[in-house]
Structures are given as C-alpha cells and as structure tokens.
Amino acid sequence: MTAELVRGQNHPVSESRVEIRVSAGTPVLALASLADEQGRLTGTEVLAHPGARSLPGVHAPADLADRHAFAVDLDAVAADVHRVGVLLVLPPGGPVRFGAVPASHVAVAAADGGTEIAGYTLTGLEAETAVIALELYRRQGAWKVRAVGQGYADGLGALLADGGMPVPAARELAAAALRTVAPAKEADVTLAAMPTLVGDLRAPQTPDRAPAPAPEPPDPIPVSGVPYAGAPGPAPAGDGSPPTISYTHPRRRRTSSEPPEPAPRAAAAAEPGQPPRPVAGDASGWSMDERLYNQVWGMFEDLARTVAAYRSAVEFADNRMDRELDDALSDPRHRIGGSGNAARDTARARREELVAQAQAVLDRDLVQLIAEAEVVEPALPASYARWDNPVWHGHRTPEEGPLALRLGDLHLPERPDLRIPMLVRVPLERGLWIDNGRTGSEAAMAMDTDRLRRAAMDMAVAHAVRLLAVHPADRFSVHVIDAAGAGAASLAPLVRAGVLAAPPAAGAAGVTRTLAELTRRVDLVQMALKAGAPEDLPPDVDTADQLLIVHDFPHGFDDRAVTQLRYLADEGAAVGVHLLMVADRDEASAYGPLLDPLWRSLMRLSPVPDNHLADPWVHHAWTFEPDLPPQGSRVLDQTLDRVAEARRTTRP
C-alpha cells in the first residue's frame, strides 16, 4: 500500500533502486540535487538537469513535460551524499507561479515500473517558481523519503543559494539548467530578476559588515544552539506564540588539514526489513565529540519533524471529519430516518482511521529515536552528559576546551520521556539568563518563591562547575556578584573548593569593583586585537575565558553599573567574557525599556519545566528541563575537588 505523506512526514525506502515519478498540472523541469548531511550543496556535481543528466546514482529527465520519471540507484550514490532532493521548476515563459496551476504529485516507486512506496501532493504553494518537492535522505545507514514542499519565489537560483552555494555559482548553474529548455535570452532575463544577495543562514553576517565569501573548506557543523555574535535575541511573538531561538552560527574553519574521521557504520538490522540498530557517533565530523554533537542535532530535527507530521495529519483528519459532518447535516435527506447517524458514524470512523495511521507512523519513528537516545546518552562526553552519567566519575581535566555545553533537556508532549539534550556551542556567544521570577510558567507560579530562587541559583552553580570542569585548568575563571549575599548557600561548594577568581562580590562597592575589572579587561583585549598585538596585554590581565554570575540583579546596581553590565553583555562574549544572570525581570522594571535590549540579548532558561523555547524548523513549543545533580549526590563536590587539584598542579 502506498504511503500518502503530508509535509514533513517521512517513510522508509526499502528498495535500493527506485523511480521518481512526477505528475504536474503544467510542464515543469524536474531536477535532482545532491547534498551532504547538513543539506549543503558542495562540490562541482550537485545538480542533475537536462544539460547534465547523469550523476553518480541519479539520472534526470531530458525534457520539459508535465509527467516525468527518473531513476535513482541509492547504492551508487557517493558516500558523502546524504540527501537527494527532487526539484520542480517552472520554465521561463510558462506559468509565473505554482499557485496558479494544479497541485503536483511526486511519488517514489520501485524501479522498472514497480509499485509506489510513498507519494506526496504539493499543496499550499502560492508565488513559488521552484520547489524542493521531496528528498531521499540517509539516516543511520538506511534511506528514507521525506515530504518537503519548500518553495522559492525567486526561482532555482535562490533555491541553490539557500543550499549553501555562492550566489554567482548558484545563478550560473540555474541559468545552465534553464537554457536547456528555453532560449538563452529568456533564461537570462528571468535570472536577472533574482535578488543580487541571497541570505546564507549558515554564515550570517553582522549588520555593519559587508557580505564575505563563505570560508573554505565549508563548515561540517550544522546550525548551532547559539546565535552568532551580535545577533538580536528572540523577541516575544505578538500573537502569544513562543519565540523562535536562532540556531545559526558562523562557519567554523577546519583546524586540521587531515580528512575527517569516518563515522562508525551502523550495525546490521536484527532482522531483514528492520531498521539498522543505532550507533553512537553515527554522523559526520572531525572527532567523536563533533559526530555526537551532530547526531544529537539530527535527533532534535527528526523529533521535531515527525511530531509536526503527526500533528498535521491529525489536523487534516479533524478538518475532514468536520466538513463531512457539516455536509451530512446540511443534506435534507439525512434528516429523515437513521441515514444522518450513519453518515456521522462514517465520518468519525474515517477520522479515527486516519489518526490511527498517523499514530502508527509516529510510534515507529519514536521507537527508532528512543533506541538511538539509549545508545547516544551513555556515550556523551562530560560537557554533553547529564550529571547522573557515569562519565563524571572518571572525568579528568581536559587539555582542550569543549565543543558544546549541555544546558538541560528538551521534550514534546507526544513523548515526554524522550529527552533531547539541549546543547549550545562553546565559547558562549550569547549570555544566559536563569529566570527566578514566578511569572514565567505554570510550574514557577506553583512553586514557593524561596525554593524557586534557590533552584535558579543551584542551576547557575551547576553550569559554572560544568564549565570549570570541561576546560583546561588555567583557561576558565568564574566571578560572582551576589550583592545581598542571598545566594551564599548555593555558592558554598564553589567557595569551599577555592575555584572562584575572587570571593563573591557583596554590596555596592563589590559590584562596582567587579564590573570595573571585567570592563577594563574587555577594553584592553579589544584594543590589543584591533592593534594586532594580543601578546602586548598588561601582565595583570587574565587571558582565560571569564564567566560572570550576577545574582539578584538589580540589587546593589546604580545607573553606571547597569551601563557596564549592558556593555559586558554586548561586547564581552567576543573577547571571552560571558554573562550568566540569575534574576527576576519584574524586579528591574523601574528601569523601563532601558533594559529591554539586555533581556533580549540573553538566552532565557527556567529552573523549572517550561515550554518557552521553539525549534528553528517547525516552531514547536518545547519543554525545557534543567539538568541538575541528583538529590543527595556528591558529584558536584567531587568534580570541584578535581578542578581544584588540577589548578594547584598547574600553577607555576
């Protein structure tokens, strides 16, 4: 039986040789794109089109037509290709948008005229002239098909540029594909209407800097949980929906000329026809930490999309049942006898059948993701691991800093026990704000104020201990401002271990002194970097990364201190000074809109479960839960003892 997909839904592809069938309401150009694991179009052979029909494993149609069939041999696809996209493009001189023609249908079938495996009807298109209809993608050694339906009003060139190609190369390749089915003059005129700059979400530019070419080689890391330096924070949506967190970050340059380590191959399936058993580190990357980071990101995206497909299917079933019930009630024939009841029963039965099918697909995907989580979680390094992970018992101070840091867990109501680690890139390019106010969530409202404030400060201390433990002994320092001394109980482990840069700053004088020292450091490092002489810093400037924990803001702050704090939030991260606020925004309301930029620049976290974060794909509201040491555990004290010992042995 053919699986009829909705946007975002996926389905296993059991055949290695398949046929892509396209049925459009107008003549279209059918192309195939080849992308890496992150969806980037890299290299010279990324597009199969009538002028270059054959690429390894893919053979595209030759002509413009309303029906197409092209062959894909998944076993012959290059090892570095993880996504085969099916693209539909309106030709120059034809319809001006997909919204003006009947919906196209794309299906994956067994080769040589075999039965269809899955199909997808592209609905909801409007001004688009090019669209990614669906994609075949490789996941843990097996192939799946996903309904995409992502359109581009600016045509094929914009589609290719969004896939990571430089804009000139994208325009040239698009023109070459279109020239095969249209006169050169027509194709050139169409492309000339494209914008001259297509935003590359994988390499965002700061507003005051001219666009620069993407660094070479391209970054193998997917988009991150940390916005790029200078990016505005998520503003609350006006419609009450959760703010979307920007996960974009600049491309990282390769630090080694050696090729990346290959990802481990997935183990064979337990039984024929079953998906392969998950393997920890089964993703691309230059190291195991990087592969695990990418794998966690893949799990995050997979869960977001499979739940989106399920919700979409349920919504479709509900809407169809409502329409059928309305039709039944509006038909006078159904008002006599029992025919009306029969029509209503039939509509409800159809709805239950559709929901059951969607639930079966969701359950199948969740089983696979849970199995993957069960092998990935125990394999995570300390910086990614929960505090109850045994890795902390054998952890030793590393020689290099971490790639990313775990802030907590994310989950969705469809399967609350499936937790995805929330990882952010290190160094922190955006400050953190742990909200200890009672207006942020239902859980906070139900919690005693003192307990909530203690939980927030305990969470901040846990983050500080993790950062100290996963950095080399002399490469990370922690400062604390606790003007009223209200956080003393939570700070006691840090003070006892002697790992703070100085005792917690108390009172207005302590606030002034600490902010002045860190502001001076930011100023001096900025000047040294601009002068191209970072080695000429004064000997009393600590070049290690700094974390400033501010508790009970704005207690002890005057106007000058508030200005310095905003300066550190804006400028500090770029030169290694990071901010962690533990505060209730309402308590700073006297400053009015003056502090709005400060709150927006920080990533808000909650010390209790709260659904204030959204993913960048389908904008689900995810429930965030902080990761804290288990009750009664000594893991925090033991970790601090190792940090303190490492610091003693590394001091000159």
NORJOTA-V665695 format. One record per backbone hydrogen bond with DSSP energy under -1.0 kcal/mol. CO is the residue of the C=O (numbers start at 1). NH is the residue of the N-H. E is the energy in kcal/mol with one decimal. If there is no record, write none. Layout:
co:CO nh:NH e:E
co:CO nh:NH e:E
This chain:
co:3 nh:119 e:-2.6
co:6 nh:9 e:-2.5
co:9 nh:147 e:-2.6
co:11 nh:145 e:-2.7
co:16 nh:74 e:-3.2
co:17 nh:111 e:-1.7
co:18 nh:72 e:-2.6
co:19 nh:109 e:-2.6
co:20 nh:70 e:-2.0
co:21 nh:107 e:-2.5
co:22 nh:68 e:-2.2
co:23 nh:105 e:-2.7
co:28 nh:65 e:-1.7
co:29 nh:89 e:-2.2
co:31 nh:87 e:-2.4
co:32 nh:48 e:-3.2
co:33 nh:85 e:-2.4
co:35 nh:82 e:-2.2
co:35 nh:83 e:-1.9
co:36 nh:39 e:-1.8
co:40 nh:36 e:-2.0
co:46 nh:34 e:-2.3
co:48 nh:32 e:-1.7
co:49 nh:52 e:-1.9
co:52 nh:49 e:-1.3
co:53 nh:60 e:-2.5
co:55 nh:58 e:-2.8
co:57 nh:73 e:-3.1
co:58 nh:55 e:-2.5
co:65 nh:28 e:-2.8
co:66 nh:24 e:-3.5
co:68 nh:22 e:-2.5
co:70 nh:20 e:-3.2
co:71 nh:59 e:-2.3
co:72 nh:18 e:-2.8
co:73 nh:76 e:-1.3
co:78 nh:81 e:-1.6
co:82 nh:138 e:-2.6
co:83 nh:35 e:-2.6
co:84 nh:136 e:-2.7
co:85 nh:33 e:-2.0
co:86 nh:133 e:-2.5
co:87 nh:31 e:-2.6
co:88 nh:131 e:-2.3
co:89 nh:29 e:-2.9
co:91 nh:94 e:-1.8
co:97 nh:100 e:-1.3
co:98 nh:101 e:-1.5
co:104 nh:122 e:-2.6
co:105 nh:23 e:-2.9
co:106 nh:120 e:-2.5
co:107 nh:21 e:-2.8
co:108 nh:117 e:-3.6
co:108 nh:118 e:-1.6
co:109 nh:19 e:-3.0
co:110 nh:114 e:-1.5
co:115 nh:110 e:-2.3
co:117 nh:3 e:-1.8
co:118 nh:108 e:-3.0
co:119 nh:5 e:-3.2
co:120 nh:106 e:-2.6
co:121 nh:123 e:-1.1
co:126 nh:99 e:-2.5
co:128 nh:98 e:-2.9
co:129 nh:90 e:-2.7
co:130 nh:152 e:-2.9
co:131 nh:88 e:-2.4
co:132 nh:149 e:-1.2
co:132 nh:150 e:-1.4
co:133 nh:148 e:-1.9
co:133 nh:149 e:-1.0
co:134 nh:86 e:-2.9
co:135 nh:146 e:-2.7
co:136 nh:84 e:-3.1
co:137 nh:144 e:-2.4
co:139 nh:142 e:-1.6
co:142 nh:139 e:-3.5
co:143 nh:13 e:-2.3
co:144 nh:137 e:-2.6
co:145 nh:11 e:-1.9
co:146 nh:135 e:-2.1
co:147 nh:8 e:-2.8
co:150 nh:132 e:-2.9
co:152 nh:129 e:-2.3
co:152 nh:130 e:-1.2
co:152 nh:155 e:-1.3
co:155 nh:159 e:-1.8
co:156 nh:160 e:-2.6
co:157 nh:161 e:-2.4
co:158 nh:162 e:-2.2
co:160 nh:165 e:-1.6
co:161 nh:164 e:-1.7
co:163 nh:41 e:-2.7
co:166 nh:170 e:-2.6
co:167 nh:171 e:-2.5
co:168 nh:172 e:-2.3
co:169 nh:173 e:-2.5
co:170 nh:174 e:-2.4
co:171 nh:175 e:-2.4
co:172 nh:176 e:-2.2
co:173 nh:177 e:-2.0
co:174 nh:178 e:-2.3
co:175 nh:179 e:-2.2
co:178 nh:181 e:-1.6
co:183 nh:187 e:-2.2
co:184 nh:188 e:-2.5
co:185 nh:189 e:-2.2
co:186 nh:190 e:-2.2
co:187 nh:191 e:-2.3
co:188 nh:192 e:-2.0
co:191 nh:194 e:-1.9
co:200 nh:203 e:-1.8
co:206 nh:209 e:-1.9
co:228 nh:231 e:-2.2
co:237 nh:240 e:-1.4
co:271 nh:274 e:-2.1
co:279 nh:282 e:-1.3
co:281 nh:283 e:-2.1
co:287 nh:291 e:-2.3
co:288 nh:292 e:-2.7
co:289 nh:293 e:-2.2
co:290 nh:294 e:-2.4
co:291 nh:295 e:-2.3
co:292 nh:296 e:-2.6
co:293 nh:297 e:-2.0
co:294 nh:298 e:-2.3
co:295 nh:299 e:-2.3
co:296 nh:300 e:-2.3
co:297 nh:301 e:-2.4
co:298 nh:302 e:-2.7
co:299 nh:303 e:-2.5
co:300 nh:304 e:-2.1
co:301 nh:305 e:-2.6
co:302 nh:306 e:-2.6
co:303 nh:307 e:-2.0
co:304 nh:308 e:-1.8
co:305 nh:309 e:-2.4
co:306 nh:310 e:-1.9
co:307 nh:311 e:-2.8
co:308 nh:312 e:-2.4
co:309 nh:313 e:-2.3
co:310 nh:314 e:-2.4
co:311 nh:315 e:-2.5
co:312 nh:316 e:-2.4
co:313 nh:317 e:-2.4
co:314 nh:318 e:-2.6
co:315 nh:319 e:-2.6
co:316 nh:320 e:-2.5
co:317 nh:321 e:-2.3
co:318 nh:322 e:-2.4
co:319 nh:323 e:-2.3
co:320 nh:324 e:-2.5
co:321 nh:325 e:-2.6
co:322 nh:326 e:-2.4
co:323 nh:327 e:-2.5
co:324 nh:328 e:-2.3
co:325 nh:329 e:-2.4
co:326 nh:330 e:-2.0
co:331 nh:334 e:-1.6
co:332 nh:335 e:-1.5
co:338 nh:342 e:-2.0
co:339 nh:343 e:-2.3
co:340 nh:344 e:-2.2
co:341 nh:345 e:-2.7
co:342 nh:346 e:-2.3
co:343 nh:347 e:-2.2
co:344 nh:348 e:-2.4
co:345 nh:349 e:-2.3
co:346 nh:350 e:-2.3
co:347 nh:351 e:-2.0
co:348 nh:352 e:-2.5
co:349 nh:353 e:-2.1
co:350 nh:354 e:-2.3
co:351 nh:355 e:-2.5
co:352 nh:356 e:-2.3
co:353 nh:357 e:-2.0
co:354 nh:358 e:-2.4
co:355 nh:359 e:-2.8
co:356 nh:360 e:-2.2
co:357 nh:361 e:-1.9
co:358 nh:362 e:-2.6
co:359 nh:363 e:-3.0
co:360 nh:364 e:-2.1
co:361 nh:365 e:-2.3
co:362 nh:366 e:-2.8
co:363 nh:367 e:-2.4
co:364 nh:368 e:-1.6
co:365 nh:369 e:-2.4
co:366 nh:370 e:-2.9
co:367 nh:371 e:-2.1
co:368 nh:372 e:-2.0
co:369 nh:373 e:-2.7
co:370 nh:374 e:-2.1
co:372 nh:376 e:-2.3
co:373 nh:377 e:-2.4
co:377 nh:380 e:-1.2
co:381 nh:384 e:-1.4
co:381 nh:385 e:-1.5
co:383 nh:406 e:-2.3
co:386 nh:389 e:-1.5
co:389 nh:392 e:-1.9
co:390 nh:393 e:-1.5
co:403 nh:426 e:-2.1
co:405 nh:424 e:-2.5
co:408 nh:422 e:-2.8
co:409 nh:625 e:-2.4
co:410 nh:420 e:-2.7
co:411 nh:623 e:-2.5
co:412 nh:415 e:-1.5
co:415 nh:418 e:-1.9
co:417 nh:419 e:-1.0
co:420 nh:410 e:-2.1
co:422 nh:407 e:-2.7
co:424 nh:405 e:-2.8
co:431 nh:603 e:-2.8
co:432 nh:581 e:-3.0
co:433 nh:605 e:-3.2
co:434 nh:583 e:-1.4
co:441 nh:445 e:-2.1
co:442 nh:446 e:-1.6
co:444 nh:447 e:-1.3
co:448 nh:452 e:-2.6
co:449 nh:453 e:-2.4
co:450 nh:454 e:-2.2
co:451 nh:455 e:-2.5
co:452 nh:456 e:-2.2
co:453 nh:457 e:-2.1
co:454 nh:458 e:-2.6
co:455 nh:459 e:-2.0
co:456 nh:460 e:-1.9
co:457 nh:461 e:-2.3
co:458 nh:462 e:-2.3
co:459 nh:463 e:-2.0
co:460 nh:464 e:-2.2
co:461 nh:465 e:-2.7
co:462 nh:466 e:-2.2
co:463 nh:467 e:-2.5
co:464 nh:468 e:-2.4
co:465 nh:469 e:-2.5
co:466 nh:470 e:-1.9
co:472 nh:475 e:-2.1
co:475 nh:545 e:-1.5
co:477 nh:547 e:-2.3
co:478 nh:501 e:-2.7
co:479 nh:549 e:-2.8
co:480 nh:505 e:-3.0
co:481 nh:551 e:-3.0
co:482 nh:485 e:-1.3
co:483 nh:507 e:-2.2
co:485 nh:488 e:-1.3
co:487 nh:491 e:-2.3
co:488 nh:492 e:-1.0
co:491 nh:495 e:-2.3
co:492 nh:496 e:-3.1
co:493 nh:497 e:-2.0
co:494 nh:499 e:-1.5
co:505 nh:482 e:-2.5
co:506 nh:510 e:-1.3
co:507 nh:511 e:-2.1
co:508 nh:512 e:-2.4
co:509 nh:513 e:-2.6
co:510 nh:514 e:-2.4
co:511 nh:515 e:-2.3
co:512 nh:516 e:-2.2
co:513 nh:517 e:-2.1
co:514 nh:518 e:-2.1
co:515 nh:519 e:-2.5
co:516 nh:520 e:-2.2
co:517 nh:521 e:-1.9
co:518 nh:522 e:-2.3
co:519 nh:523 e:-2.5
co:520 nh:524 e:-2.7
co:521 nh:525 e:-2.5
co:522 nh:526 e:-2.4
co:523 nh:527 e:-2.3
co:524 nh:528 e:-2.4
co:525 nh:529 e:-2.5
co:526 nh:530 e:-2.4
co:527 nh:531 e:-1.9
co:528 nh:533 e:-2.6
co:533 nh:536 e:-1.8
co:538 nh:541 e:-1.8
co:545 nh:477 e:-2.6
co:546 nh:578 e:-3.2
co:547 nh:479 e:-3.3
co:548 nh:580 e:-2.8
co:549 nh:481 e:-3.2
co:550 nh:582 e:-2.9
co:552 nh:555 e:-2.4
co:554 nh:557 e:-2.4
co:558 nh:562 e:-2.4
co:559 nh:563 e:-2.1
co:560 nh:564 e:-2.2
co:561 nh:565 e:-2.4
co:562 nh:566 e:-2.3
co:563 nh:567 e:-2.0
co:564 nh:568 e:-2.4
co:565 nh:569 e:-2.3
co:566 nh:570 e:-2.1
co:567 nh:571 e:-3.0
co:568 nh:572 e:-1.8
co:572 nh:575 e:-1.6
co:572 nh:577 e:-2.6
co:573 nh:576 e:-1.3
co:576 nh:546 e:-3.4
co:578 nh:548 e:-3.0
co:579 nh:432 e:-2.4
co:580 nh:550 e:-2.3
co:581 nh:434 e:-3.4
co:582 nh:552 e:-1.5
co:583 nh:436 e:-1.5
co:584 nh:587 e:-1.2
co:585 nh:588 e:-1.4
co:586 nh:589 e:-1.6
co:588 nh:591 e:-1.8
co:589 nh:592 e:-1.7
co:591 nh:594 e:-1.4
co:592 nh:595 e:-1.2
co:593 nh:596 e:-1.2
co:595 nh:599 e:-2.1
co:596 nh:600 e:-2.4
co:597 nh:601 e:-1.4
co:599 nh:602 e:-1.0
co:603 nh:433 e:-2.6
co:605 nh:435 e:-2.6
co:610 nh:624 e:-3.5
co:613 nh:622 e:-2.8
co:614 nh:245 e:-1.2
co:622 nh:613 e:-1.1
co:623 nh:411 e:-1.5
co:624 nh:610 e:-1.7
co:625 nh:409 e:-2.7
co:630 nh:633 e:-2.2
co:634 nh:638 e:-2.8
co:635 nh:639 e:-2.2
co:636 nh:640 e:-2.4
co:637 nh:641 e:-2.3
co:638 nh:642 e:-1.8
co:639 nh:643 e:-2.2
co:640 nh:644 e:-2.9
co:641 nh:645 e:-2.3
co:642 nh:646 e:-2.4
co:643 nh:647 e:-2.0
co:644 nh:648 e:-2.0
co:645 nh:649 e:-2.0
co:646 nh:650 e:-1.1
